[in-house]
Amino acid sequence: MLKFAFAGFRHPHINAFYKMCEANPDVEIAYAFEENDEARAAAEEALGVKFTHADYADMLKEKDIDVVVIGDYYGIRGQRAIEALRAGHHIYSDKPLCTSLAELDEIERLSAEKNLRVGIMLDVRYIGWVEPLKKLISEGTLGEIHQVSFGGQHPLMYGSRAGWYFERGKHGGTINDIAVHGIDITEYVTGLGLKKVVAARQWNAYATEVDYFMDSAQFMAELENGAGLMADVSYAAPNSSGYTLPYYWRFNFWGTKGTAEVNYNAPDEIRLALDGEEGLRTVAVTEKNTDDCLKVFIRELAGEKTSIDTASSLRVARDTLTIQAAAK
């Protein structure tokens, strides 16, 4: 059985991963740390977390830790990851893994030097249409991909979203926060990595109470085969609609033989328009993907080849941080 140690409960994503761990027979949640009093109390109430350590460095000294799970505020995650790797532990992080390319360089170096695995909670990868869409593209149904666009508009929820988001130095950028999912899906289903950033912009439009918080972000990039990528990952969705709109993770892929559209809130369908056919048709996703982030990471720890692994996680983090750096 793998022993997991949780470091930080500052984002609700980590709550979902904690529940996955509780339900997985191969995992024991052995240790937990959270330095923020409010976050610690919330995790105790919502999840029943039994906190074992008041100091992160002390927790890392526990010799039987297999994996350190990082869910702290974004700006400190890179430091937490580096310290865990130096202590000889595999790491698994909510996204983003870190907020600077320098931190990522050190994480990648330590991972390779110590033969330790690095996982990121890229859970959009396991939505129903991902694997069928990848198959359609790899089989050539759309021909060669030349244009990709995605939108990942989120509600801002200023006042109810965690307050640390809007504190200087704790967030690290809207592109790094949101676009990592879109970059991951794009690179996975097309097999095309980032070649260069063409343009990137971030600005403040909605969080007027904190005008230094860049809540809006757009970018253009070139993929390895010369294909163009355009994306908007702003906190622009109406708060009252939450995450229910079709613009919450909507992807379009355009190739020489046709186009495909998918969105997060229609997980069981792919909309196709192919050359030689008139208009759109909908392809139903019938085979359900029963994987999740935790199951795949455990298989990687066991030495199995997996569709998402340390190398792909680090590559996606690097590509996203490269775009974020261009926007700054």
C-alpha positions as CSV (number, residue, x, y, z in Angstrom):
1,M,0.0,0.0,0.0
2,L,1.2,3.5,-0.9
3,K,1.5,6.1,1.9
4,F,0.4,9.6,0.8
5,A,1.2,12.8,2.7
6,F,-1.0,15.8,1.9
7,A,0.6,19.3,2.0
8,G,-1.9,22.0,1.8
9,F,-5.7,22.3,1.3
10,R,-6.0,25.8,-0.2
11,H,-7.9,24.9,-3.3
12,P,-11.1,22.7,-3.7
13,H,-9.5,20.6,-6.4
14,I,-7.4,18.9,-3.7
15,N,-10.5,18.0,-1.8
16,A,-11.6,15.9,-4.8
17,F,-8.2,14.2,-5.0
18,Y,-8.3,13.5,-1.2
19,K,-11.6,11.7,-1.7
20,M,-10.1,9.7,-4.5
21,C,-7.3,8.6,-2.2
22,E,-9.8,7.6,0.5
23,A,-11.7,5.5,-1.9
24,N,-8.6,3.8,-3.4
25,P,-7.6,0.5,-1.7
26,D,-4.0,1.0,-2.8
27,V,-3.6,4.2,-0.9
28,E,-3.3,5.1,2.8
29,I,-3.5,8.8,3.7
30,A,-0.8,8.7,6.4
31,Y,0.1,12.3,7.0
32,A,-1.3,15.8,6.5
33,F,-0.1,19.4,6.9
34,E,-1.7,22.8,6.5
35,E,-0.1,25.9,8.0
36,N,-3.2,28.2,7.4
37,D,-5.6,28.0,10.4
38,E,-8.7,28.7,8.3
39,A,-7.9,26.2,5.6
40,R,-7.0,23.6,8.2
41,A,-10.3,24.0,10.0
42,A,-12.2,23.9,6.7
43,A,-10.5,20.6,5.7
44,E,-11.2,19.1,9.1
45,E,-14.9,19.9,8.7
46,A,-15.4,19.1,5.0
47,L,-13.1,16.0,4.8
48,G,-12.4,14.9,8.3
49,V,-8.7,15.3,7.7
50,K,-6.5,14.3,10.7
51,F,-3.6,16.7,10.6
52,T,-0.4,15.0,11.8
53,H,2.2,17.8,11.5
54,A,2.4,21.5,12.2
55,D,5.7,21.9,10.2
56,Y,6.2,20.9,6.5
57,A,9.9,20.1,6.9
58,D,9.1,17.8,9.8
59,M,6.5,15.9,7.8
60,L,9.0,15.4,5.0
61,K,11.3,13.6,7.4
62,E,8.8,10.7,7.7
63,K,10.7,7.8,6.0
64,D,7.7,5.8,4.9
65,I,6.1,8.5,2.7
66,D,5.7,7.4,-0.9
67,V,4.0,10.4,-2.4
68,V,3.6,14.0,-1.2
69,V,0.4,15.6,-2.6
70,I,0.5,19.4,-2.9
71,G,-2.6,21.5,-2.7
72,D,-1.2,24.8,-1.2
73,Y,-1.7,28.2,-2.8
74,Y,-0.1,28.4,-6.3
75,G,2.9,30.6,-5.4
76,I,4.3,28.2,-2.9
77,R,3.8,24.9,-4.7
78,G,7.1,25.0,-6.6
79,Q,9.0,25.3,-3.3
80,R,6.9,22.6,-1.7
81,A,7.6,20.3,-4.7
82,I,11.3,20.9,-4.7
83,E,11.6,20.3,-0.9
84,A,9.6,17.0,-1.3
85,L,11.8,15.8,-4.1
86,R,15.0,16.7,-2.2
87,A,13.6,14.6,0.6
88,G,13.3,11.6,-1.7
89,H,9.5,11.5,-2.2
90,H,7.4,11.3,-5.4
91,I,5.1,14.3,-5.8
92,Y,1.6,14.8,-7.1
93,S,0.2,18.3,-7.4
94,D,-3.0,20.0,-8.2
95,K,-2.4,22.2,-11.2
96,P,-0.4,24.4,-11.6
97,L,2.6,22.6,-10.4
98,C,4.6,25.8,-9.9
99,T,4.6,29.4,-11.1
100,S,8.1,29.9,-12.7
101,L,10.3,28.2,-15.2
102,A,13.2,28.3,-12.8
103,E,11.2,26.3,-10.3
104,L,10.2,23.9,-13.0
105,D,13.8,23.5,-14.1
106,E,14.7,22.4,-10.6
107,I,11.8,20.1,-10.3
108,E,12.7,18.4,-13.6
109,R,16.3,18.1,-12.6
110,L,15.6,16.5,-9.2
111,S,13.0,14.2,-10.7
112,A,15.6,12.9,-13.2
113,E,18.5,12.8,-10.7
114,K,16.6,10.9,-8.0
115,N,14.3,8.8,-10.3
116,L,11.2,10.2,-8.8
117,R,7.8,10.6,-10.4
118,V,5.9,13.9,-10.8
119,G,2.2,14.0,-11.4
120,I,-0.3,16.9,-12.0
121,M,-4.0,16.7,-11.6
122,L,-4.9,17.1,-15.3
123,D,-8.4,15.7,-14.8
124,V,-10.0,17.1,-18.0
125,R,-7.9,14.4,-19.7
126,Y,-10.4,11.8,-18.5
127,I,-13.6,13.3,-19.9
128,G,-15.5,10.9,-22.3
129,W,-14.6,12.4,-25.7
130,V,-10.9,12.7,-25.2
131,E,-9.8,9.2,-26.3
132,P,-12.3,8.9,-29.2
133,L,-11.2,12.3,-30.4
134,K,-7.6,11.3,-30.3
135,K,-8.4,8.2,-32.3
136,L,-10.3,10.2,-34.9
137,I,-7.3,12.5,-35.4
138,S,-4.7,9.8,-35.3
139,E,-6.6,7.8,-37.9
140,G,-6.7,10.8,-40.2
141,T,-10.4,11.5,-40.2
142,L,-9.8,15.2,-40.0
143,G,-6.7,15.1,-42.2
144,E,-3.7,17.2,-41.1
145,I,-4.6,19.6,-38.3
146,H,-3.9,23.2,-39.1
147,Q,-6.0,25.2,-36.7
148,V,-6.9,24.6,-33.0
149,S,-8.9,26.9,-30.8
150,F,-10.1,26.6,-27.3
151,G,-11.8,28.6,-24.6
152,G,-11.7,27.9,-20.9
153,Q,-13.7,30.8,-19.5
154,H,-14.2,30.5,-15.8
155,P,-16.4,32.6,-13.4
156,L,-14.4,35.0,-11.3
157,M,-16.5,34.7,-8.2
158,Y,-14.6,37.5,-6.4
159,G,-15.6,37.5,-2.8
160,S,-16.4,33.7,-2.6
161,R,-13.3,32.4,-4.4
162,A,-10.4,31.7,-2.1
163,G,-9.0,35.1,-1.0
164,W,-5.4,34.2,-1.7
165,Y,-6.1,34.2,-5.4
166,F,-6.1,38.0,-5.2
167,E,-3.0,38.4,-3.0
168,R,0.2,39.5,-4.7
169,G,2.6,36.7,-5.3
170,K,0.2,33.8,-4.6
171,H,-1.6,33.3,-7.9
172,G,1.1,33.4,-10.6
173,G,-0.9,34.2,-13.7
174,T,-4.3,33.3,-15.3
175,I,-2.7,31.5,-18.3
176,N,-0.7,29.2,-15.9
177,D,-3.7,28.7,-13.8
178,I,-6.3,27.8,-16.5
179,A,-4.6,27.1,-19.8
180,V,-2.7,24.1,-18.6
181,H,-5.8,21.9,-19.2
182,G,-6.2,23.3,-22.8
183,I,-2.6,22.8,-23.6
184,D,-2.7,19.2,-22.3
185,I,-5.7,18.3,-24.3
186,T,-4.4,19.9,-27.5
187,E,-1.0,18.2,-27.3
188,Y,-2.5,14.9,-26.3
189,V,-5.2,14.5,-29.0
190,T,-3.1,16.0,-31.8
191,G,0.3,14.7,-30.8
192,L,1.6,18.2,-31.5
193,G,3.8,20.1,-29.0
194,L,4.4,23.8,-28.7
195,K,6.8,25.3,-31.3
196,K,6.7,28.9,-30.3
197,V,4.5,31.6,-28.8
198,V,3.3,34.1,-31.4
199,A,1.5,36.5,-29.0
200,A,0.2,36.5,-25.5
201,R,-1.7,39.1,-23.5
202,Q,-3.2,39.4,-20.0
203,W,-5.1,42.3,-18.5
204,N,-7.5,43.3,-15.7
205,A,-11.2,43.5,-16.8
206,Y,-13.5,42.0,-14.1
207,A,-11.7,42.1,-10.8
208,T,-11.8,45.9,-10.5
209,E,-11.4,45.7,-6.7
210,V,-7.8,44.4,-7.3
211,D,-6.7,46.0,-10.5
212,Y,-3.3,44.2,-10.4
213,F,-5.0,40.8,-10.8
214,M,-4.8,39.9,-14.5
215,D,-8.1,38.1,-14.9
216,S,-8.3,38.1,-18.7
217,A,-5.8,36.2,-20.9
218,Q,-5.5,35.3,-24.6
219,F,-2.7,33.9,-26.7
220,M,-1.7,32.7,-30.1
221,A,0.9,29.9,-30.6
222,E,2.4,27.8,-33.3
223,L,2.4,24.0,-32.9
224,E,5.2,21.7,-34.2
225,N,3.7,21.1,-37.7
226,G,3.1,24.8,-38.2
227,A,-0.6,24.6,-37.0
228,G,-2.0,27.7,-35.3
229,L,-3.4,27.7,-31.8
230,M,-5.7,30.5,-30.5
231,A,-7.0,30.5,-26.9
232,D,-9.0,32.5,-24.4
233,V,-8.7,31.5,-20.8
234,S,-10.3,34.5,-19.0
235,Y,-12.3,34.7,-15.8
236,A,-15.1,36.1,-18.0
237,A,-18.0,33.7,-17.5
238,P,-21.0,35.1,-15.6
239,N,-20.9,34.1,-12.0
240,S,-24.5,33.1,-12.0
241,S,-23.8,30.5,-14.7
242,G,-20.8,29.0,-12.9
243,Y,-19.2,26.2,-14.9
244,T,-22.3,25.1,-16.8
245,L,-21.8,27.0,-20.1
246,P,-20.6,25.3,-23.3
247,Y,-17.7,27.8,-23.3
248,Y,-16.3,26.2,-20.2
249,W,-13.6,24.1,-22.1
250,R,-14.8,24.1,-25.7
251,F,-12.3,22.9,-28.3
252,N,-12.3,23.2,-32.1
253,F,-9.9,21.2,-34.3
254,W,-9.7,22.1,-38.0
255,G,-7.9,19.8,-40.6
256,T,-7.7,19.3,-44.3
257,K,-10.6,16.8,-44.2
258,G,-12.9,18.4,-41.7
259,T,-13.5,19.8,-38.2
260,A,-14.4,18.6,-34.8
261,E,-15.9,20.4,-31.8
262,V,-16.1,19.2,-28.2
263,N,-17.0,20.7,-24.9
264,Y,-16.7,19.8,-21.2
265,N,-20.4,20.0,-20.5
266,A,-21.2,17.5,-23.4
267,P,-18.9,14.7,-22.4
268,D,-20.5,12.0,-24.5
269,E,-20.5,13.6,-27.9
270,I,-18.2,14.9,-30.7
271,R,-19.6,17.2,-33.3
272,L,-18.1,16.6,-36.8
273,A,-18.2,18.3,-40.1
274,L,-16.3,16.4,-42.8
275,D,-15.5,17.2,-46.4
276,G,-18.0,15.4,-48.6
277,E,-20.8,15.6,-46.1
278,E,-23.3,18.5,-45.5
279,G,-23.3,20.2,-42.2
280,L,-22.7,18.8,-38.7
281,R,-23.2,15.4,-37.3
282,T,-22.9,14.2,-33.8
283,V,-20.9,11.1,-32.9
284,A,-21.9,9.6,-29.6
285,V,-19.3,8.4,-27.2
286,T,-20.3,4.9,-26.1
287,E,-17.2,3.6,-24.4
288,K,-16.7,5.1,-20.9
289,N,-13.2,5.9,-19.7
290,T,-13.0,4.6,-16.1
291,D,-9.6,5.9,-15.4
292,D,-8.9,8.9,-13.2
293,C,-5.8,10.9,-12.2
294,L,-5.0,8.8,-9.2
295,K,-5.3,5.4,-10.9
296,V,-3.0,6.4,-13.7
297,F,-0.4,7.9,-11.4
298,I,-0.4,4.7,-9.3
299,R,0.2,2.7,-12.5
300,E,3.1,4.9,-13.4
301,L,4.6,4.4,-9.9
302,A,4.4,0.7,-10.5
303,G,6.5,1.1,-13.7
304,E,3.7,0.8,-16.3
305,K,3.7,2.9,-19.4
306,T,0.8,5.3,-19.1
307,S,-0.9,7.9,-21.3
308,I,0.0,10.7,-18.9
309,D,3.3,10.4,-17.0
310,T,6.1,12.5,-15.5
311,A,7.5,13.5,-18.9
312,S,4.2,14.6,-20.4
313,S,3.2,16.4,-17.2
314,L,6.5,18.4,-17.1
315,R,6.2,19.2,-20.8
316,V,2.7,20.6,-20.4
317,A,3.8,22.6,-17.4
318,R,6.7,24.0,-19.3
319,D,4.7,24.9,-22.4
320,T,2.1,26.7,-20.3
321,L,4.7,28.6,-18.2
322,T,6.4,29.6,-21.5
323,I,3.2,31.2,-22.7
324,Q,2.6,32.8,-19.3
325,A,6.1,34.3,-19.4
326,A,5.4,35.7,-22.9
327,A,2.2,37.4,-21.5
328,K,4.2,39.1,-18.8
